[in-house]
Amino acid sequence: MYLIATIFILIIAIVLIFVVLVQNSKGGGLAASFGGGGNQFGGVAQTNKFLEKATWGLAIAMLFFSLVASISITSKQQEAEQSNIYENIQNYDFSTQPTVPAEINIPE
C-alpha cells in the first residue's frame, strides 16, 4: 500500500507542478492564450476557475495519499517490531540462568 501511495504522490506532484506553472497571477499564462478573440468555451475566467479548482483538488489528493502512506508505513513498522519481539520470545532459552556481572573494582 505504501508503494502505491508513493506512486500516486509522485504523479500528483508532477501534474501539480504543471498546473501551477500554467497559471499566471496577473492573468497571463495559458488562461490568456485561450481567451483570444472573444468568449470561446467560457473564456479566460472559466479557464482560471478550472486551474484553481484543479490546484486545490490535486493539493487535497496529495494530502490524502500522504496520510495513507504515513499510516501504511507506521503499521508495517509495528508489524515488523511485533514480529521480532514474538520471534525473540519463541527462541529464548529459558533453561540457562541469567548471569550477574562481576564486581568492578575501580582503582583510586
KAPEGI-V445635 format. One record per helix or strand of 3 or more residues. SS is the DSSP state (~ for helix, > for strand). FROM is the first residue (numbers start at 1). TO is the last residue. If there is no record, write none. Layout:
ss	from	to
SS	FROM	TO
SS	FROM	TO
//
This chain:
ss	from	to
~	2	22
~	29	34
~	40	91
//
